[in-house]
């Protein structure tokens, strides 16, 4: 009896894997592009981080990593970066959820509101930082309004500190987070909400027990992308913050090592550590997402 290839699973006769040469050839340019732009620079960076000196000569060594972790000021940049990145990421996601929930039903001037919310994406990081300095500076409009209303007697320091960096990061990152969450919420079947209300659940119960669990995967992705962008902050921490003080983040430490101290291996090592920390946080968030989603599915299947 002849063996029929299992085309659905990509298997040939005898259970052997069938390779589609046409698809492989079509994907070859993309694979080359990934190798040239990502894989090779990553491997080159690992090799460079294991060298020493401005010329990166000599055998492999872990001196750059031991030097970083042996310096308390350098290690402190990790916690400083977390203090900068986490609050604004959580706040952006938390604010986007109710706003997207309201706008998914349709509101007046929805297109205008959406356009205004995503406008900062087109301005760029440096321009947003400059705008924060102009509007929130000691003689900016915000302080002028506060003093005109007699709410403060002296200008409030919004810039060149932690708060200024948070404002700049929020203006840069919130539009992207909002658009992602709005797109995810808009794709939820409205029949779920109607069914919940028909069963006697109020708007609050429907949101917390039906819509929010369904939205959790999208919230996790939005959180990860926003956190990675905020964790790698450099322009805002330099222009709006205090780079030699409370906003000396790990990206500034990498830049100083590579281009101020002329030690590219040390700067590359710090940059790789930054990437490892970001991947670790993303991995934890995605693990929690998978665990939470599985738990919600199991409970739903039991009729709870």
C-alpha positions, 0 to 999 in steps of 0.5 A: 500500500502506498504511503500518502505524504502528510502535507498538513504536518509538512511530513513526507513518506516515512515521517521524514520532514519535507523541506519546501525549497521554494519557500526556503529560497524566498526566505533566504534574503530575510535570513541573510538580512537578519544575520547581517543586521542582528546575529553578526553584530550580537556575536561581535558585541559578545567578543568585544565585551570579552576583550580589554583596552581601547584596541580590544586586544588580548585574550578573552577575559571577564574583566569588564563584567567584574569591573562593572559589578565591583563598582557600586556606582555602576551597579546603582545605575541598574536600580536607577534605570528601574526607578525611571522605567518601571513607574512610567511604564506602569502608569502608561498601561494603567491610563491606557486601559480605561481610555481604550475601554471608553473609546472602543465604544466610540466617542465624539471626535474620536479621530481627532482625539486619537490623532492628538494622542499619537502626535508625540510619536511624530516629534521624536525624543529630542524634540519632546525633551526640548518641549518639556524644557520649554513648557515645564522649565522655571519660566515655562508656561506651566510655572507661569500659570501656577504663579498667575493662579497664586498656587505657588510663589516660586517656580516648581522644579519639573526639569533636570530631575527624575520627574522631568525624565518621567514626563518626557518618557510618558509623552514619548511612550504613552501614544504607542501603548495606547494605540496597542491596547486600543487595537487589542480591545477593539478586537474583542467580540462585543457579544462577550460584554452583552452576554455578561450583562444579560447574566446580571453582571454590572459594568464594573463586573463585566470589565474586571471579570470578562474584558480585563482577563481577555485583554491581559495578553495585549497588556503584557505585550504593551508593557514589555515594549514600553518597558524596553523602550523606557529602560534604554532611555538616553536622550531624555535622561541626559537632556531633561534629567540630571545625568551625573545624579539621580538620573544616571541610567545604565545607558549613560554609563555605557556611553561614558565607558565607550566614548568618554573613557575610550573603552569600547569593550567596557561600554559593550559589556554594559550594553549587553548587561542592559539587554540581558536585564531587559530580556529577563524582565520580558521573560518574567512578564510573558511567563506571568501572562501565560500562567494567568491566561491558562488559569483564567481558561481553566476557571472559565472551563469549570464555569466559575 
